[in-house]
Amino acid sequence: MGHVNDPAVIERLMRTKGRWAIVGLTTNEWRAAYDTSLFIRDRLGMDIIPVNLPGDPVHGEQGYRRLSDIPPGKHPIDVVDCFVNSQKVGAVVDEAIAVGAKAVWLQLGVIDEAAAARAKAAGLDVVMDVCPAQVAWQFNL
């Protein structure tokens, strides 16, 4: 049986103020990560850290190329939010485990059962194939 999201975990991650590293967040306003990251920062009240290949800043926040490039002062990372395709997300999840993240959130359409299982085995909370902006209403957020 594959991963099943726990609504209590989703609600806790969305309600508990923390630091979200958003992998795949770029300055491209047409990408889902752009608006969703604003929702996470401005509506949910989270600190966001953009992670993208060039390490560009987004929404006035310093960007980094990889999770491991984020300086220790920006740790712990509470949630690694993954806006990468399913074929590439396993490497991001492995890096999230390595840097000591507390949770991985695989966005809508991002599915990797093996990566989810590795994250759970390492003690991370896992949410898969869900967008926080689309489920917030369920928790009155």
C-alpha positions as CSV (number, residue, x, y, z in Angstrom):
1,M,0.0,0.0,0.0
2,G,1.2,3.5,-0.9
3,H,1.6,6.6,1.2
4,V,-1.7,8.0,2.7
5,N,-1.7,11.6,3.9
6,D,-2.7,12.2,7.5
7,P,-5.0,15.2,7.7
8,A,-3.7,15.9,11.3
9,V,-0.1,16.1,9.9
10,I,-1.2,18.5,7.1
11,E,-3.1,20.7,9.6
12,R,-0.2,20.8,12.1
13,L,2.4,21.7,9.4
14,M,0.2,24.4,8.1
15,R,-0.7,25.9,11.5
16,T,2.8,25.6,13.2
17,K,4.9,28.6,12.4
18,G,8.2,27.5,10.9
19,R,10.7,27.7,8.2
20,W,9.8,26.2,4.8
21,A,12.5,25.7,2.1
22,I,10.7,25.8,-1.2
23,V,12.6,23.8,-3.8
24,G,11.8,24.8,-7.3
25,L,10.8,28.4,-6.4
26,T,11.9,30.8,-9.1
27,T,11.0,34.3,-10.2
28,N,8.8,32.8,-12.9
29,E,5.3,34.2,-12.0
30,W,3.6,31.6,-14.2
31,R,4.8,28.7,-12.1
32,A,2.7,27.3,-9.3
33,A,5.5,27.7,-6.8
34,Y,5.5,31.5,-7.2
35,D,2.0,32.1,-5.9
36,T,1.9,29.2,-3.5
37,S,5.1,30.4,-1.8
38,L,3.4,33.8,-1.2
39,F,0.4,32.0,0.3
40,I,2.8,30.0,2.6
41,R,4.6,33.2,3.6
42,D,1.8,35.8,3.8
43,R,-1.3,33.7,4.6
44,L,0.2,30.9,6.8
45,G,2.9,33.2,8.3
46,M,5.9,30.9,7.5
47,D,9.5,32.0,6.8
48,I,10.4,30.8,3.3
49,I,13.7,30.0,1.8
50,P,13.8,29.8,-2.1
51,V,15.9,26.9,-3.5
52,N,16.5,27.0,-7.2
53,L,19.3,26.0,-9.6
54,P,20.8,29.5,-10.0
55,G,20.3,30.3,-6.3
56,D,18.2,33.4,-7.2
57,P,16.4,35.4,-4.6
58,V,12.6,35.3,-4.8
59,H,10.0,37.5,-3.1
60,G,12.9,39.5,-1.5
61,E,14.2,36.3,0.2
62,Q,17.8,35.1,-0.3
63,G,17.9,32.0,-2.6
64,Y,20.1,29.0,-2.5
65,R,21.1,26.4,-5.0
66,R,20.7,23.4,-2.8
67,L,19.3,22.6,0.7
68,S,22.8,21.9,1.8
69,D,23.8,25.5,0.8
70,I,21.4,27.0,3.4
71,P,23.6,28.4,6.2
72,P,23.3,26.9,9.7
73,G,21.6,30.1,11.0
74,K,18.6,29.3,8.8
75,H,18.2,25.8,10.3
76,P,16.2,23.9,11.4
77,I,14.2,23.6,8.2
78,D,10.8,22.6,9.3
79,V,9.3,21.7,5.9
80,V,11.0,21.1,2.5
81,D,8.3,21.9,0.0
82,C,9.0,20.2,-3.3
83,F,8.0,21.8,-6.6
84,V,10.1,19.5,-8.8
85,N,8.9,16.7,-11.0
86,S,8.3,13.2,-9.6
87,Q,11.4,11.8,-11.4
88,K,13.7,14.2,-9.6
89,V,12.1,14.6,-6.2
90,G,13.8,11.5,-4.6
91,A,17.1,13.3,-4.6
92,V,15.5,16.4,-2.9
93,V,13.9,14.1,-0.3
94,D,17.3,12.5,0.4
95,E,18.9,15.9,0.8
96,A,16.1,17.0,3.1
97,I,16.8,13.9,5.3
98,A,20.5,14.7,5.2
99,V,20.1,18.3,6.3
100,G,17.8,17.4,9.2
101,A,14.5,18.7,7.9
102,K,11.5,17.8,9.9
103,A,9.0,17.2,7.0
104,V,8.8,16.9,3.3
105,W,5.8,18.2,1.4
106,L,5.5,16.9,-2.2
107,Q,3.3,19.3,-4.1
108,L,0.2,18.4,-6.2
109,G,1.2,16.0,-8.9
110,V,4.6,15.2,-7.3
111,I,4.5,11.5,-6.3
112,D,7.4,9.2,-5.3
113,E,6.4,6.4,-3.0
114,A,9.9,5.2,-2.4
115,A,11.1,8.7,-1.4
116,A,8.1,9.1,0.9
117,A,8.9,5.7,2.5
118,R,12.6,6.8,3.0
119,A,11.5,10.1,4.6
120,K,9.1,8.3,6.9
121,A,11.7,5.8,7.9
122,A,14.0,8.7,8.7
123,G,11.4,10.1,11.0
124,L,10.1,13.0,8.8
125,D,6.5,13.9,8.4
126,V,5.4,13.3,4.8
127,V,2.7,15.0,2.7
128,M,2.4,14.0,-0.9
129,D,0.4,15.1,-3.9
130,V,-1.2,18.1,-2.1
131,C,-1.1,21.8,-2.4
132,P,-1.4,23.8,0.9
133,A,-3.2,26.6,-0.9
134,Q,-5.9,24.2,-2.1
135,V,-6.5,22.5,1.2
136,A,-6.3,25.4,3.6
137,W,-10.1,25.9,3.6
138,Q,-10.5,22.4,5.1
139,F,-8.7,23.7,8.2
140,N,-10.2,27.2,8.2
141,L,-6.9,28.8,7.4
